[in-house]
């Protein structure tokens, strides 16, 4: 998988976190993985089709997820309920949407599917054997890990 | 929820934005507070009813401002407003027919919250930048 597919997600996260959460984001060391695997409790999966095909997995530690929604709502959140889950799904959706816009400006037209949110580490989600890259996105309230598995469509 | 840096430099629009954030804030509190759902439902219904009407007024006023100042992104911005207005209407219709299910309302509250933050925090700020580029306050 090409590294130029990663940067749009980093850029989009910086932008969205600054607007929605007033938080700075730093990128940690990338690592290659064989599977799409949830590393934290709160997870959002988004499918990608078009010039690139594949999946995105946003994995948020529980405390970070709760703090993010606390910041947005101006009200303390203490459980990963439907409100918090949906808010995380929306944030991941907005980041992915912005990233896809960045990709489009480099000539890659893609569409994203609605976010699917699940709580807990359920093991591997990957159906393909294609490699993926984990991008750790470090903030003052925790580290979000985005697994990007995108590949050029055939034909 | 409201932040001072959301101001775009129009007194009317800024005060409407504040009102929207306040109402969405009370909507979230009503949805997320402890206690029986039936007891919170009245507040949820009242806020939804208010929002349905208030977004119509606010979007209309904001689009009128954009027209008045010759904002170049008016058409695109109005399309975003239309889509969101339709979403609120569809949700209101759905809960009227199917009932106010707590989880559905929680999901909707999260959608409204994130939409409002991104819309006012990003898209509306372009109107503010345009106003400033034209030399100031409306």
Contacts between the chains, C-beta under 8 A, distances in Angstrom:
chain1	res1	chain2	res2	distance
A	16	B	118	7.7
A	19	B	117	7.2
A	19	B	118	6.5
A	19	B	121	4.4
A	19	B	122	5.4
A	20	B	114	7.2
A	20	B	117	5.3
A	20	B	118	6.6
A	20	B	121	6.8
A	22	B	3	8.0
A	69	B	110	7.9
A	72	B	1	7.5
A	72	B	113	5.9
A	72	B	114	7.0
A	72	B	117	6.0
A	73	B	1	6.9
A	73	B	25	7.5
A	73	B	28	5.0
A	73	B	32	7.4
A	73	B	113	6.2
A	74	B	1	4.5
A	74	B	25	5.8
A	74	B	28	7.9
A	75	B	25	7.5
A	75	B	28	6.0
A	75	B	29	6.0
A	75	B	32	6.3
A	77	B	32	7.4
A	81	B	106	6.5
A	82	B	102	7.7
A	82	B	103	4.4
A	82	B	106	3.9
A	82	B	107	5.5
A	82	B	110	7.8
A	83	B	28	7.5
A	83	B	31	6.4
A	83	B	32	5.8
A	83	B	106	4.0
A	83	B	107	7.4
A	83	B	109	5.9
A	83	B	110	5.2
A	84	B	110	7.6
A	85	B	110	7.8
A	86	B	106	6.6
A	86	B	107	4.3
A	86	B	109	8.0
A	86	B	110	3.6
A	86	B	111	6.5
A	87	B	110	4.0
A	87	B	113	6.5
A	87	B	114	5.9
A	89	B	110	7.8
A	90	B	110	6.1
A	90	B	111	6.1
A	90	B	114	3.9
A	90	B	115	7.7
A	91	B	114	6.4
A	94	B	114	6.8
A	94	B	118	5.9
